[in-house]
């Protein structure tokens, strides 16, 4: 060929195998087409288009929202489904890992095709920041007393951490891993998929190592806190200083663990959750496993603030999100139902067995501390539940029976804000005629 013909052939080849996209600076760039055969107009059997949104993911999310509402409203009546007082797990203790797991699965779809890493990073930072602000507003203390309708934020005692804040942290870490740390080569087997996302597992390993080193390696000294008491018939408030004796290392009990110590040091004890779950333990409640008066020999830490969504445990919660991200990668790279289910079930079984083995050898299942055994067991359970929902909804097509859960999954955040943060109940109780008892519930015959 002469130079003119050679140039024309090269340009036609480029147009056939590549497609123009807008780069980060707004200029046209080229990206290799995924379907080269179709680009070159080679005939082949037509395939159904990929579903960008699996119904099973929305159903899973909706089921988690429904479970959250159930344990919030009924958990106080039936302690068996309420959060575990410390070690061990109940149905309620699976809600948070389910949320984090499905966030990770969804991220695999959100960042499936990236045209600009910097733009994706800005969006991830913005979304995380919005979740942090929303969590700070809803769980930071705006509604101090729902029953007596008192409002306002005491900045000196505002709670810094919470459920949405934890999700924001896990989302940001997983999103940055997906944006910056995945390889560029194609996936043709399970081994090649692991190689493509090997740095994700490095991040999970580093996070786990840091968590275990701090939880079991930090020395926890004695500490003290202050509680206020009001005598009956008196308007005077007295303050009592209580001292908690620790002087231990690697302890995972309620009063002397490294997670609580780090929160007290970095966040301040006045900014922690003031109704910890360990108030229902046998040492702290005569009505165990319900809340109740303190026993006469109750430990001094029973009334101490402790945040179940603290800094160290939130760091470990990102591992759950990364595990969910890996399950999402299986959906992206493997289109066969059987292969997806086989990989999910195998990984879920291994995680579940590992978590139970760790619990057997002394690393107890514990949600407030978010221990490694808890991560493995809840991630394994999440994988099994995802497999079951996927089999029912996306494989066998039983979608009509799950339409309500699908709707709840699509609108998960608004439902959480309205129900879990008591805004629905605030509206019901907050408007009345002349007397607080004459509210909307009273008008329909409830509470007469």
ChimeraX attribute file (.defattr): number of C-alpha atoms within 10 A of each C-alpha:
attribute: neighborCount
match mode: 1-to-1
recipient: residues
	/A:1	7
	/A:2	6
	/A:3	8
	/A:4	8
	/A:5	10
	/A:6	10
	/A:7	12
	/A:8	11
	/A:9	13
	/A:10	11
	/A:11	11
	/A:12	11
	/A:13	13
	/A:14	13
	/A:15	16
	/A:16	17
	/A:17	18
	/A:18	18
	/A:19	15
	/A:20	13
	/A:21	14
	/A:22	13
	/A:23	15
	/A:24	13
	/A:25	8
	/A:26	8
	/A:27	9
	/A:28	12
	/A:29	14
	/A:30	14
	/A:31	14
	/A:32	13
	/A:33	15
	/A:34	12
	/A:35	10
	/A:36	13
	/A:37	13
	/A:38	13
	/A:39	15
	/A:40	12
	/A:41	9
	/A:42	8
	/A:43	8
	/A:44	8
	/A:45	5
	/A:46	6
	/A:47	6
	/A:48	6
	/A:49	6
	/A:50	9
	/A:51	8
	/A:52	10
	/A:53	11
	/A:54	15
	/A:55	21
	/A:56	24
	/A:57	23
	/A:58	23
	/A:59	25
	/A:60	25
	/A:61	25
	/A:62	25
	/A:63	22
	/A:64	23
	/A:65	24
	/A:66	19
	/A:67	16
	/A:68	23
	/A:69	18
	/A:70	15
	/A:71	22
	/A:72	17
	/A:73	14
	/A:74	13
	/A:75	18
	/A:76	14
	/A:77	12
	/A:78	12
	/A:79	19
	/A:80	15
	/A:81	18
	/A:82	23
	/A:83	24
	/A:84	23
	/A:85	24
	/A:86	21
	/A:87	21
	/A:88	14
	/A:89	21
	/A:90	17
	/A:91	16
	/A:92	21
	/A:93	21
	/A:94	21
	/A:95	22
	/A:96	18
	/A:97	27
	/A:98	26
	/A:99	23
	/A:100	27
	/A:101	30
	/A:102	25
	/A:103	24
	/A:104	29
	/A:105	23
	/A:106	22
	/A:107	22
	/A:108	23
	/A:109	17
	/A:110	15
	/A:111	14
	/A:112	14
	/A:113	9
	/A:114	12
	/A:115	14
	/A:116	14
	/A:117	16
	/A:118	13
	/A:119	12
	/A:120	18
	/A:121	16
	/A:122	11
	/A:123	13
	/A:124	20
	/A:125	18
	/A:126	13
	/A:127	15
	/A:128	23
	/A:129	16
	/A:130	15
	/A:131	21
	/A:132	22
	/A:133	17
	/A:134	15
	/A:135	23
	/A:136	20
	/A:137	16
	/A:138	19
	/A:139	21
	/A:140	24
	/A:141	20
	/A:142	17
	/A:143	19
	/A:144	15
	/A:145	11
	/A:146	14
	/A:147	11
	/A:148	10
	/A:149	12
	/A:150	10
	/A:151	12
	/A:152	11
	/A:153	14
	/A:154	12
	/A:155	11
	/A:156	9
	/A:157	16
	/A:158	18
	/A:159	26
	/A:160	24
	/A:161	24
	/A:162	22
	/A:163	18
	/A:164	22
	/A:165	24
	/A:166	24
	/A:167	24
	/A:168	24
	/A:169	22
	/A:170	25
	/A:171	24
	/A:172	20
	/A:173	19
	/A:174	26
	/A:175	27
	/A:176	17
	/A:177	18
	/A:178	24
	/A:179	20
	/A:180	14
	/A:181	16
	/A:182	16
	/A:183	15
	/A:184	8
	/A:185	10
	/A:186	11
	/A:187	16
	/A:188	10
	/A:189	11
	/A:190	13
	/A:191	9
	/A:192	13
	/A:193	20
	/A:194	16
	/A:195	16
	/A:196	17
	/A:197	18
	/A:198	14
	/A:199	17
	/A:200	24
	/A:201	17
	/A:202	12
	/A:203	18
	/A:204	18
	/A:205	13
	/A:206	12
	/A:207	17
	/A:208	19
	/A:209	13
	/A:210	14
	/A:211	21
	/A:212	17
	/A:213	12
	/A:214	18
	/A:215	25
	/A:216	16
	/A:217	15
	/A:218	18
	/A:219	18
	/A:220	22
	/A:221	15
	/A:222	14
	/A:223	16
	/A:224	13
	/A:225	16
	/A:226	15
	/A:227	12
	/A:228	9
	/A:229	11
	/A:230	11
	/A:231	9
	/A:232	7
	/A:233	6
	/A:234	7
	/A:235	8
	/A:236	9
	/A:237	10
	/A:238	10
	/A:239	10
	/A:240	11
	/A:241	10
	/A:242	15
	/A:243	15
	/A:244	17
	/A:245	16
	/A:246	15
	/A:247	12
	/A:248	17
	/A:249	17
	/A:250	17
	/A:251	18
	/A:252	21
	/A:253	12
	/A:254	23
	/A:255	23
	/A:256	23
	/A:257	23
	/A:258	26
	/A:259	26
	/A:260	26
	/A:261	23
	/A:262	19
	/A:263	20
	/A:264	19
	/A:265	9
	/A:266	10
	/A:267	16
	/A:268	15
	/A:269	23
	/A:270	17
	/A:271	22
	/A:272	26
	/A:273	24
	/A:274	15
	/A:275	15
	/A:276	19
	/A:277	21
	/A:278	26
	/A:279	25
	/A:280	25
	/A:281	21
	/A:282	17
	/A:283	17
	/A:284	24
	/A:285	20
	/A:286	17
	/A:287	14
	/A:288	16
	/A:289	19
	/A:290	20
	/A:291	19
	/A:292	14
	/A:293	14
	/A:294	18
	/A:295	13
	/A:296	10
	/A:297	8
	/A:298	15
	/A:299	15
	/A:300	16
	/A:301	22
	/A:302	22
	/A:303	19
	/A:304	23
	/A:305	22
	/A:306	27
	/A:307	25
	/A:308	23
	/A:309	25
	/A:310	26
	/A:311	21
	/A:312	22
	/A:313	21
	/A:314	24
	/A:315	20
	/A:316	23
	/A:317	29
	/A:318	29
	/A:319	29
	/A:320	30
	/A:321	32
	/A:322	28
	/A:323	27
	/A:324	27
	/A:325	27
	/A:326	22
	/A:327	24
	/A:328	24
	/A:329	22
	/A:330	19
	/A:331	20
	/A:332	18
	/A:333	15
	/A:334	17
	/A:335	11
	/A:336	9
	/A:337	13
	/A:338	12
	/A:339	12
	/A:340	20
	/A:341	20
	/A:342	12
	/A:343	16
	/A:344	22
	/A:345	19
	/A:346	13
	/A:347	17
	/A:348	25
	/A:349	18
	/A:350	13
	/A:351	21
	/A:352	23
	/A:353	15
	/A:354	18
	/A:355	24
	/A:356	17
	/A:357	15
	/A:358	19
	/A:359	20
	/A:360	12
	/A:361	8
	/A:362	9
	/A:363	17
	/A:364	23
	/A:365	26
	/A:366	21
	/A:367	29
	/A:368	26
	/A:369	29
	/A:370	23
	/A:371	25
	/A:372	25
	/A:373	25
	/A:374	30
	/A:375	25
	/A:376	25
	/A:377	27
	/A:378	27
	/A:379	28
	/A:380	26
	/A:381	20
	/A:382	27
	/A:383	28
	/A:384	20
	/A:385	16
	/A:386	25
	/A:387	20
	/A:388	16
	/A:389	21
	/A:390	23
	/A:391	17
	/A:392	16
	/A:393	20
	/A:394	15
	/A:395	13
	/A:396	10
	/A:397	12
	/A:398	14
	/A:399	16
	/A:400	9
	/A:401	11
	/A:402	20
	/A:403	15
	/A:404	13
	/A:405	23
	/A:406	22
	/A:407	14
	/A:408	23
	/A:409	23
	/A:410	16
	/A:411	15
	/A:412	20
	/A:413	15
	/A:414	11
	/A:415	19
	/A:416	18
	/A:417	15
	/A:418	14
	/A:419	18
	/A:420	18
	/A:421	15
	/A:422	15
	/A:423	18
	/A:424	14
	/A:425	15
	/A:426	16
	/A:427	13
	/A:428	14
	/A:429	20
	/A:430	16
	/A:431	14
	/A:432	16
	/A:433	9
	/A:434	8
	/A:435	8
	/A:436	14
	/A:437	15
	/A:438	15
	/A:439	19
	/A:440	18
	/A:441	15
	/A:442	15
	/A:443	12
	/A:444	9
	/A:445	8
	/A:446	9
	/A:447	11
	/A:448	9
